């Protein structure tokens, strides 16, 4: 589907972009892959990785600027929306800025993609958008709703919008694994709560989910990857086995356990071998056999949470992953 196509990724210099770009170049050989972001230094550093590859382009801009988005989307076929203000405490203390990027930015992108006749758009979401307990999650829930409704908003235009939702990305900038490794020499790791659990996913798995969404989507679907859970105490043991743990309390806006599908979504959720798919409640799309395909409807009251997950990652598995990926943890 992406072969010889023009693709744009917003927030493309972030952790996801650093994995999506090389994997997509290798697998699909797109005609053009545009990295759209507002940080010129990150673009300059990223450009060094691709030398004179004519397929890779860089475009300075902000999703808050609709006119700039429209210019960047000229001739683009597919869009991945990865731009977001996503650090939970940052959003709590800077709510206006979070809303401008995560909600107003989503509205700008939807409008610009329809106007520019983009074929398909996949927006990245988060477990925090399901029954949100913090502002970041609330803005991403609003963003998810906007992208789902964007399929109606497009009217006679053929632009289609979908969403992918997944949990904690292992080793990404600002995440817990690089944080634990950065303070390993102190001998003590701060643990917010000994009961806390989190979903675990690699960036490669996240990219594959986006590829699948592009191939599968009819418009309005939210794709949820089946991934393992871990207790945060076990993450700490995998990262720094010899360190002691100090309980410091949950941060503002933080959940004890993460949720990707709530009971309200279960009414419109279907299960597949490697993922779930939440279908839109609007326009009777949740009953559309073209969207359902071979999915099996989940039971009423179903939830997909990090504490009731049937799949768990072992300390040894994560420890091996850390060793294999030590060179890039926290760097992208």
Rosetta blueprint (number, residue, H / E / L):
1 X L
2 X L
3 X L
4 X L
5 X L
6 X E
7 X E
8 X E
9 X E
10 X E
11 X L
12 X L
13 X L
14 X L
15 X H
16 X H
17 X H
18 X H
19 X H
20 X H
21 X H
22 X H
23 X H
24 X H
25 X H
26 X H
27 X H
28 X H
29 X L
30 X L
31 X L
32 X E
33 X E
34 X E
35 X E
36 X E
37 X E
38 X L
39 X L
40 X H
41 X H
42 X H
43 X H
44 X H
45 X H
46 X H
47 X H
48 X L
49 X L
50 X L
51 X L
52 X L
53 X L
54 X L
55 X L
56 X E
57 X E
58 X E
59 X E
60 X E
61 X L
62 X L
63 X L
64 X L
65 X L
66 X H
67 X H
68 X H
69 X H
70 X H
71 X H
72 X H
73 X L
74 X L
75 X L
76 X L
77 X L
78 X E
79 X E
80 X E
81 X E
82 X L
83 X L
84 X L
85 X L
86 X L
87 X L
88 X H
89 X H
90 X H
91 X H
92 X H
93 X H
94 X L
95 X H
96 X H
97 X H
98 X H
99 X H
100 X H
101 X H
102 X H
103 X H
104 X H
105 X H
106 X H
107 X H
108 X H
109 X H
110 X H
111 X H
112 X H
113 X H
114 X H
115 X H
116 X L
117 X L
118 X L
119 X L
120 X E
121 X E
122 X E
123 X E
124 X E
125 X E
126 X E
127 X H
128 X H
129 X H
130 X L
131 X L
132 X L
133 X L
134 X L
135 X H
136 X H
137 X H
138 X H
139 X H
140 X H
141 X H
142 X H
143 X H
144 X H
145 X H
146 X H
147 X H
148 X H
149 X H
150 X H
151 X H
152 X H
153 X H
154 X L
155 X L
156 X L
157 X L
158 X L
159 X L
160 X E
161 X E
162 X E
163 X E
164 X E
165 X E
166 X E
167 X L
168 X E
169 X E
170 X L
171 X L
172 X L
173 X L
174 X L
175 X L
176 X H
177 X H
178 X H
179 X H
180 X H
181 X H
182 X H
183 X L
184 X H
185 X H
186 X H
187 X L
188 X E
189 X E
190 X E
191 X E
192 X L
193 X L
194 X L
195 X L
196 X L
197 X E
198 X E
199 X E
200 X E
201 X E
202 X L
203 X H
204 X H
205 X H
206 X H
207 X H
208 X H
209 X H
210 X H
211 X H
212 X H
213 X H
214 X H
215 X H
216 X H
217 X L
218 X L
219 X L
220 X L
221 X L
222 X E
223 X E
224 X E
225 X E
226 X L
227 X L
228 X L
229 X E
230 X E
231 X E
232 X H
233 X H
234 X H
235 X H
236 X H
237 X H
238 X H
239 X H
240 X L
241 X L
242 X L
243 X L
244 X E
245 X E
246 X E
247 X E
248 X L
249 X L
250 X L
251 X L
252 X L
253 X L
254 X L
255 X L
256 X L
257 X L
258 X L
259 X E
260 X E
261 X E
262 X L
263 X H
264 X H
265 X H
266 X H
267 X L
268 X L
269 X E
270 X E
271 X E
272 X L
273 X L
274 X L
275 X E
276 X E
277 X E
278 X E
279 X L
280 X L
281 X L
282 X H
283 X H
284 X H
285 X H
286 X H
287 X H
288 X L
289 X H
290 X H
291 X H
292 X H
293 X L
294 X L
295 X L
296 X E
297 X E
298 X L
299 X L
300 X L
301 X L
302 X L
303 X L
304 X E
305 X E
306 X L
307 X L
308 X L
309 X L
310 X L
311 X L
312 X E
313 X L
314 X L
315 X H
316 X H
317 X H
318 X H
319 X H
320 X H
321 X H
322 X H
323 X H
324 X H
325 X L
326 X L
327 X L
328 X L
329 X L
330 X L
331 X L
332 X L
